[in-house]
Amino acid sequence: MSANDKIQIGVIGAGNIGNVHIQEFLQIPDAIVTAVTDVYQPMAIARAKEYNIPNVYATYQELLQDPNVDAVIVAVPNDAHAPIAIEALQAGKHVLLEKPMAVNAASAKEIVKAHLKSGKVLMMSHQMRWESLNMQVKEQIDKGALGSIYNVKTGWLRRKGIPGWGTWFTQMHKSGGGPLIDIGVHMLDLSLHLMGSPKPVSVFGTTYAEFGPKKRGIGTWGKPDWNGFYDVEDLATALIKLDNGSTLSLDVSWAANTDFIDNGPYIYLMGSEGGASLRAGRGTLHTELFERTADVELTMDSNDEGPRQRMSRHFLDCIRENREPLTSAMSGLTNSLVLEAIYESSRTGQLVTLDWSLD
């Protein structure tokens, strides 16, 4: 592939998220979506027709054998992330992998090992790092405006939002968990990024399932399968200790009796020199001047191209320049280790120390 060639992309998984990725890459002149596959072939065929994608493959293995495909987007149910990502890397493809990295830490470690052997780009799809307000806060943090960040509270509390009841979303062996691994992973990843990527060392957490087993709290994402089952959590809470002494608390739910009217993500960063809050599409910096509290509202360009567009271009830049993505393989492993530790802590009632070995 020369510097002037378009990067050819294959999409593995033509569902909702795969469709979002296709739309983003179609807007980038130096990329072309050249192949698509899905276990449900009519979906792949429909996407190919809708977006003029020239190649439809019956299996992802056939797509990976296409020598013209430079990179793949893995947008499939969570339990298929590890095997497909590993095979893609072994086939010499760059990989943009949907979150979470895998259903457990052991599988995430296998992906990391395959990545290290491959020499290819592996990037996690955490688009919230590319949100305009989040980037503005990160810029101020990097300038030292907040000083040392010692405590962060983050979460995403949905009141009535269980997705696809009875489908893979709500089956532990396929999804790896409920809201913790679905939306909690975004807040965990973004918070650690804003904090400067300190290393998590221990976790204490608890999960609850008070709505899903009763078929309550059903949301609008996905089509329910009432013949399926629900064995994941619908709320999780955790306290995470970092290697620099800072703490991160995380609260997430798909369904909860709460007055969180915006049902959206939030982060409160507390630093020695200042703070920041991100919530409901607003960003604010907090400090103290002349013995009085002072707040500065952040603004966003009305013509902002959007986080997914920036993320997609970053992936292509990393391929062309052979550099590590902002959301690297190790960031994916970090998230997986913390999430698994929260589930283990909930099962045992004990503090869990993270195991960072790749063996």
Beta strands, then each sheet from edge to edge (+ up, - down):
strand 1: 7-12
strand 2: 31-37
strand 3: 55-57
strand 4: 71-74
strand 5: 94-98
strand 6: 122-125
strand 7: 149-157
strand 8: 200-208
strand 9: 235-242
strand 10: 247-253
strand 11: 265-271
strand 12: 275-279
strand 13: 282-289
strand 14: 292-297
strand 15: 352-353
sheet 1: 3+ 2+ 1+ 4+ 5+ 6+
sheet 2: 14+ 13- 12+ 11- 7+ 10+ 9- 8+ 15-
end
